[in-house]
Amino acid sequence: MKYPATFTQEAAGITVTFRDIPEAITQGDDEADAIFIAEDVLLAAMEVYFDEKRQVPAPSAAQAGDRLIPLPASIAVKVLLLNEMLSQAVIPSELARRMNTTRQEVNRLIDLTHTTRINRIEDAMSALGRELEL
């Protein structure tokens, strides 16, 4: 999952914005710094969406001049899971019931700071009637 970013040269450095994630705005001293910081601010924006239990916008197609900033695969699969839960209006306790597990485990599945085995995300998607495709 890669989000298109616009890099704009300004007097103070390079400003980076994401058309799909308007909360993610940052600035770097040079191109390498801007890329590094853009990856960090994109992750921070994901945390906001997760904390607020909001649908994470899908990345749009890149346009001329855009740079693609990737989300780590471990985060991207959690984005897919959260979005599917929200689109189906399935709360963690309901997903836990469907998976025959605890609500705490489901909460860990949608916690960006918790390391999760990919097969558990796959199990959760299956419980939602979806297949995890990467």
N, C-alpha and C positions, 0 to 999 in steps of 0.2 A: 504494500500500500504506500504509494508515493504521492505527496501533495505538491502541486505546482506553486512555486514561490516567485515573486517578482523582486529582483534586486535592483535598487535605484541608487546610483552614485550621487552623493550629496557632499557638501563641503566638510561635514563632520565625519563622513564615513559612508558605508553602504547600508541603506535601510532595506529591510526584508519584510515583505507582507505576503500573506496567504489569502487568496480570494475566497477560498472555501472555509477558512478558519479565521474570521476577522479579528478574533481576540489575540491572535498570534502576530505580534509586530515586534521587531527587534532591530538592532543596528550593530554592525561590526566595523572594526577599523579598516580591514581589507577583505578581499574575497574569501580567503581561507577562514578568517575569523568569523565572517558573516555566515558562512556555511555551518561552521561548528555551533554558533549561537542559534542559528535557525533550527537546527535539529533539537536543541535543548528547549527552545520556546515552543516548538510544536508539541513536544512531550508535556510541557507544563499546561498547554491549552487542553490536551487530552484529559489531564487530571481534573480540570475545571468541568468539562463535560461529564465525566464520571461522577464527580462529587455532587453535581446538580442533577444527575440522572437524566441528562438530555441526550437526544439523538446526535451522534457525531456525523456531520456531513461527509458524504463520500467525496473522494478527490475527483475533481473535474479533469477533463482532458487538458493537457499542457498546450499553451499557446506560444506563439513565436516569442523567444526571449526568456521564457520561464525556465527555472531550474527545478528539478524534481527533488524534493526532500523526503527521504524514506522514513517510515515508522519502523522500529524493530518488529520483527515477525511476532515476538511474544506479546507486543502491545496491539498489533494489528488484529490478531485473532480475538483478543479481548474486546476490541472495538466492534468486531462483527457480532460477538455474543451479546454485548450490551445493546446494540442496535436491534438485534432480533428480539431480545426480551422486551424492549420498549415498544417495538412495532406490534407485538402480540399482547402487550399489557400483562406480561407474566412477571410477577414479583418473585424475589428470591425464595420465599417459602414455598411457593407453588412449583418452581423449578426443582427445588430440593425434593419435594414429594414425587415429582415425575422421575427424578434420578435415583430415588430411594437412598437419599443421603441427608445430611444436615443443612440447615440454612447457613450455618457458619462456613461450610465448605463452598457453597454457592457464592457467598459474599467474598470469599478469597478468590474465586474464579473471576470476579469482576473488580478485583483490587489490583490496580496497576503496579503496586509496589511488591506484590506477592508473586513469587515464582510458582508457576503452574505447569504441570505436565500437559503437553499438547493433547494427549488422549482424553484428559478430563474435559477440555474445551470441546473436543469432538463428541464426547458423551452428552454434554450439555446441549450442543446444537442438535444432536439426534433426538433428545428429549423434547426439543422444540419443533421437531418434524423437519429439520433442515440438515443438510450435509455440509460439513466444513470442507471448502475447496480453497486451496492456496494457489 
